[in-house]
């Protein structure tokens, strides 16, 4: 590679720019709060099984609706289950459901968007027609209908959310692939005899993955809102599973006497969505080359 | 009419066919056999004989090929017949039509609150950039985007209905009944519109035509409200279209909380009773409304931005 000495000259400059950007990101109060909130939720989700918490689903009616105490830091719910334990285990369900859905959505969107943008023609027309049709529905309305018809369960919520939400992403990916397809590196790859699959996977996908992950982070909050909403309607996690949307629904009957039961999952959903929104905004600024990092 | 709108109207039937086909397909994925469920209801819950089920399947045309069934279903649907409820045997289209005004009222009042608060806040935040008002409204936007309408609904109910007893928690028919549900539902739209208006207004204020308007000696009020805002409102109009979809979906959840007698309650009860044709009719109705709202927004957009029409006429 010594034939291109300028490449060696530019690398250190790039990495110091990267360092400056990361320093900037960590100094931006919004991004920092977002990162903290998301990290707390991820830690709760990961550590839930090994933390010294009560069983989140074990019913103990003699302990129902207890106020906060040293034994139950957040009190107990209407079934006598420890609210703190349900909060922590709920992070596992809510965040897990959202991440899994996001992964499936990203998979479908990448596949459809890449095929559509790379091959074009009637395949593109047909796929984009399906995308346009799905986008013609109000997403939550279609989500409720799909989950409702498949029947209430966690798996069906993932299916409903994925089936409905991929369309918008697929269109964005298609646009990215369309513009990436005309770049010199794709011509170069084709000139050396790379197959279509190889070009899409190793050359195009790798180059659009960065912006796509930003997009996904930005929308994670939106997906969490949707999933917790479906669970709130009783379409997602079923009793006795601890899930924030379902906990919120359970709390409704005890609003007058135990408003804390409403506040705990309510603040948890709010905090997690806020965290992803702030982090997404920060990452977007971070990726924006026109942004000057002070 | 511009060529664009003509094309929009031309694709309308295609989209309607697509929307209705997806709604039709939904019922095909539903478990259970329509003929058996209908017979069970008519017999008062007794399992019907297999022969009776086969006969009714034939009579209802359920054995016909899929395209033919779709065609029959659509021709019934355009005549206002969405079939009968599996449970009550009542007309689904009739029940949806009876409940739809409540849902549309809730969604429109929420949209009105969102626009009435979000747009001016965005304008003032842009005009007084960096002021306390700007900071406050940006916090409000962050809050509004992250708090789910159902959490907001429960909180408002807890504070204003349960604790303070200022407004009714449930009910329908009087103006005071709509306050809490509409405010709860409006937060997301308000936040989005505020944020967007602020951004587009800042951009609009930095354009050459604003400097020209000021150079002409127009007073600042005319410059900001007539020249800058009108241009800043263009993207806002588009977002109002997509927000309508969020509002319709959000309304379903908020209706459940406040006992609002809209289509949301109907469909959730339908889901819990496995009354699938209800769910199908609900999707079809709301998708068609969403389509019409977006068409209206598109026309509004053309009207707000004459450039789009003029450039076409000049070409």
Interface residues (C-beta under 8 A of the other chain):
Chain A: X129 X132 X133 X134 X136 X137 X138 X139 X140 X141 X142 X143 X144 X145 X146 X148 X149 X150 X151 X152 X221 X225 X228 X229 X232 X233 X234 X235 X248 X251 X252 X255 X256 X259 X262 X266 X269 X270 X273 X274 X277 X278
Chain B: X15 X18 X19 X22 X26 X27 X29 X30 X31 X142 X143 X145 X146 X147 X148 X150 X151 X154 X155 X157 X158 X162 X244 X245 X246 X248 X249 X250 X252 X253 X256 X257 X267 X268 X270 X271 X272 X274 X276 X279 X280 X282 X283 X286 X287 X290 X291
